[in-house]
Amino acid sequence: MAIRSFVPGDGIQWEVISGNIRRYLGPDALIQPGERDGVQGYWITANEPLTEQMINEIQVDSQRWL
């Protein structure tokens, strides 16, 4: 069953997370930019949420993207 989770966008580039989300969470993962409690970030729908390690990797990749 798919769950919807929020990842704050701090240090994460849209091009990086949207281009790699299926690699991390599988072919059915969906992502869209959004906001929660005034924090900009990304809503992800997948069978599992991103782990802290995955988020850290995406942040590192985002730094390289800049």
Secondary structure as GFF3:
##gff-version 3
##sequence-region A 1 66
A	DSSP	beta_strand	3	8	.	.	.	ID=ss1
A	DSSP	alpha_helix	14	25	.	.	.	ID=ss2
A	DSSP	beta_strand	30	36	.	.	.	ID=ss3
A	DSSP	beta_strand	39	46	.	.	.	ID=ss4
A	DSSP	alpha_helix	52	65	.	.	.	ID=ss5
###
